[in-house]
Amino acid sequence: MTNLSITRAILIWGTTFSLFLIINLLACIIYGLALPSGFEMHRAWSPWLPGFEWLTLGGVLMGLLWSVIYGFWAAIILVPLRRMAGNWFGEKRVGS
């Protein structure tokens, strides 16, 4: 593992998690458009994405915004936990 600063690691993983959530949100929207009424995935997303409304520009933009927020929130929590766990188990990092 490279010796990235914690800030840079959070930036990389926050972007990765955010893109993962955005791709899934857009896939679910496409899925909902392709299937008959009643099969939309908005019921799954609505409780997690405040302001998300099915098939409105504002709702989709809010969904995208919350996907980025959740992606970086996950990185802020998981990157330090990963480093701490690595230290517990004696992981040697390059450059240390």
N, C-alpha and C positions, 0 to 999 in steps of 0.2 A: 504494500500500500504506500502511496506517495505521502509525503509530509506536507499536506496542504494546511494552510491556516484554517482555523475553525470557521471564520467568516466566509472564506472562499468555498469551503466544503458545504456550508449552509446554502450559499448562492447556487452552487451546482445542483445539490439535491433538491432544493426548493423549486428550481426550474424544472427538474426532472419530474418531481411529484405533481407540480402544477400542470405540466403538459399531459401527463397521464390522466389526470382528472378532466382536463379540457377535452381530450380525445374521447374519453368515455361519455361525457355529457353530450358532445356532438353526435356520437354514435347512437346514443339513446334517442336523441331528437330525430335523427334519420330513421331509426327503427320505428318510432312512433308515427312518422309520416308514411312509412311504407305499409303499415298494417292498418286494419280497420279500427274504427273508434273503439275505445275500451282497452286497447293493448298498449297505450302510451306509457312511457316510463316516468312521466312527470310526477306521478304519485310517489315514486321512490325518491326523486330528487327534491321535491318541494319542502319536506321537513328539514333538510340539511342545507338548503340554499335560500336564506331569507330574501324575499323580493322576487324569487323566480316564479314566472308565470308562463304557462304553456303557450308557445308560439307567439309571443310578443317580443319586439325588439328589446325593450327595456328589461323584460324578464330573462331573455337569453344573455344579455350583457351582464345582468346581476349574477346569473349562473356562472358566467366566465370569471367575473370578479371574485366570487366566493371560491371558485376552484383554485385560483391563484393564492388567495388568503390561506385556504386549507393546505395547499401544497407547501407553502413556506412555514406554516405553523408546524406541520409534520417534520420538516427539516430542522427547525429550531429545537424541537424536542429530541428527534432521533439521532442527529449527528453527535451531540455531546454524549448521549447514552451509548452509542456505538463505540466512541472513543474510550469511554469509561469501561465498558465491557472488554474491549481490547486490552486495556491496561490490566484489568483483573486477571486475564488469562495469559499475560506475558507476551502479547503480540509485539514484535519488534517492527518499528517503522523505519522506512528509508530516511537517512539523514539524521537520525537520532543518535 
